[in-house]
Amino acid sequence: MPSQSSSAQTPREPSEPRWAQTPFYFNSAEHLLRIERERASTLGELLAAIKTCSDASIFQHTFRTLQEHHFIQEGYSNDFAHWTFFACNENGLAERLSGVDVCEFISLQALRSRLIEIMEEYLGQQPTIKDRMALEPFYFCASTSVVVPTAFVARNMAEFAEALEQISVHCVHYHFIEARLRLKLNSNDFSMWVEEQMGLKRTAELINRIDIYTSTLQGVRNRILRIVETALA
């Protein structure tokens, strides 16, 4: 039995075992890549294509970039920024495009609008660069996601931690990054389950605050695992 003085201490989340009414099923995703009709040889053409390309293209060149280059901690965070710098030599615009945090968006249309806003503002200030030929064209691609179930299931936090140690980084990307579009919330599958099924609101918040741009996906998984292990302690 805890002493009476313990009630005056800082409240802690419950540490006793708790079983989920709905287990967490870990999934991954495969992406079928295809080349789209849009291409750009100038920044003006890139802007025009971003306005008309499919949502799947926006997804491919932003959300998917984080998965494809998850092991690179330096450089530009999306394909548009990368091409703007290396093919167009416009570091200022590249930095603005790279500064777009996909975790802040719950729809691809909103993300598209932000990219358009950045480019229109920059090209409006420097109209002479709009039609300058790039060193190489930008080819728009798109991807279709196919959900792939895994063998990992968690019914409590201990099982959740055990699964986190074994899942692939593609599974982390699916639940931690892609989930934001499915949930239409600034959250992720891990945080939602931890809060709703385990009742650990603070733990869920800590997981959701992890910065995906300052770490690889492996690093993100390790940070989630440390937060979960702390909740279990």
N, C-alpha and C positions, 0 to 999 in steps of 0.2 A: 504493500500500500504506500503511495507517495505521501510525504509529509505535508502538513498544511502550508508550509512555507513555499512549496513548489508551485502553488497556484499564483504566486506573485511573480514567478519567473516569466520570461518571454514565451508565449505560446508556441508549441511545436506541433507539426502535423502528426497525426497518429502513426505510430510505427508498428502496431500489431498487424499480423497478416490479415489481408482483406481479399476476398475472392470476387472477381468480376461477374456481373450478371451477363455481360456480353464479352466474350474473350476477344483479344486482339489477334487478328489474323494477318500475318506479315505477307505482303505481296511485293512483287517486283514488276517491271514493265519492259517489254521489248518495243523498239521503235522502228517502224518501217519507213525508210527514207526515200523520198522521190524529189526529182528536180522539177521546179515550177517554171512557168512561162516567163516570169519577170527576171530581168537582169539589169544591171546598172553599170555604166562606164563613167558617170560623173556624179557628183553629189546631188545635183538637181534630179537626175534620174533615180538615184537612191531614194530621195524624198518622195517622188511620185510613186515609186513602186511600193514603198512602205504604206502609202495611203490606200493602195488597191489590192495588195497581196492578201492571201488567205490568213485566217487566224492561226492555222497550222504552221505557216511560215514564221509568223511572229513568235510562236512558241518554240520552234526549232532554233531560231537564231538568238534566243534569250534564255529561256528556261533550260533547254537542252544543252546549250553551251556549257552551263555549269556542270552538267554531268559528263560531257565529253572531255572537258579539260579540268576535271576536279582536282587533279594532282598539281596544277599550276597555280601558285599563290601570287604570282606577279603578272603584270600585263593587264589586258582589257577583259572585262567581264562578259561581253557579248560580241557576236560576230560583226555587228554594225560598227561598233567602236573600233574593233580590230582592223577592219578594212579601211575605215576612215583615216586611221593613222598610217598603216603600212602601204596602202595603195594610193592614198590621196595626200599624205603628209600634212594632215590637219590635226595636230595634237590637241589644240584647244577644243575642237568639236568632239574628238575622240574621248577626251576626259569627261565632257558633259554627258555623252551617251553612256560611258562606262559607269557614271555616277548613278544611273537609274537602278534602284534596288527592286528586283522582281518580287521580293517578299512583301512589298508595300501594295501590291496590286492583286485584286481578287477577280479580275477579268482581263482577258487579252485585249479587248477593245480599249480599256482604260490605259493599258500599257502602250498600245499603239498610239493613242492620242498624246501621251507624254513624249514619245520619241519624235512624233511629228512636230510638237511644240518646240522641242529643243532645236531641231534642224531648221525650222522656219525662222526662229529667232536668230540663230547663228548666220544663216545664209542671207537673212535680211540685213544684217550688219556688215556682211562682206559679200556683196552680190557678185563680185568679179570671179570668185572661186566656184560658183555654181556650175559652170559649164566647162571647167577645166578637166581634161581627160585624166582618168586614173591610170596607174601603172598596169593594172589588170582589172577585168570586170568582176563585179559581185554577182554571183549566181544565187538566186533565191531557191531555197529548198524547203521542204515541209516534211513533217513526220506524223505518222499515225501511231498512237500508243495501243499496245496490246497487253492487258493485265496478265501477269503470270503468277499464280499462287505459289507459295513456298510451303515447306513442311513445318514451319515455325508458328506456334500458337502460344499465347500467354494468357493465363487466367489470374495471375497475381503479379506483384512487382518482382518477385524473385525469378519467376519464369520470364518476365519481360526483360530483365537484366541479362539472363542467360541467353536469350534469343539475340539480343543486341550484339553480343560478342561474336555471333556466328553468321549473321546476315551479311549480304553483299552491300557494297556502297550503292549499287543500283536500287536496292530495296530502301536504303536511307533516302535517296533522292526522291523516290516515288512517294514515300510517306511524309517526308519533311519539307519538300519543295513543291512537287507537283500537286500535293494535296490542297494547297491554298486555292487553286483554281476550282477543284471539286467542291471544297467546303464553302467557297465564296466568303471566306473569313480570313482575317490576318492571323491565321493559326495553322496548325498542322495536325496530322493524324495522331502522332505520339502524344502531344499536349492534350488534345481533346479526350483521348482515352484515359490518360492519367488523371485528369480532373473529373471526368464524368463517372468513370468506373472505379477509380481508386480513391477519389475524394481528396486528391493532393493538388490543391489549387496552386500553391506556391511553387511546387515542383514543376507543374505544367508551365507556369509563367517563365521559370528559369530556362526550361528547354526551348520555349518559343523565342527567347531573347538571343539565342546563339546566332552569331554573325556568320553567315555562310561565305562572306567575301574575304574573311581573314583566316580561313582554314580550308583544307581539303575536305572532301566528303568523309575520308577516314578520320580526320580530325574532328569533324562534326559528330560522328558516331562515338568517338572517345569521350567527347564532352557530354553528350547525352548520357552515356553510360556512367560517368562520374557523378552526374546529378542524380541519377536513379540510385546508384549505390549509396550516396549520402542519405537519400530518403529511406533507404533500407536499414541504415546504421542505427 
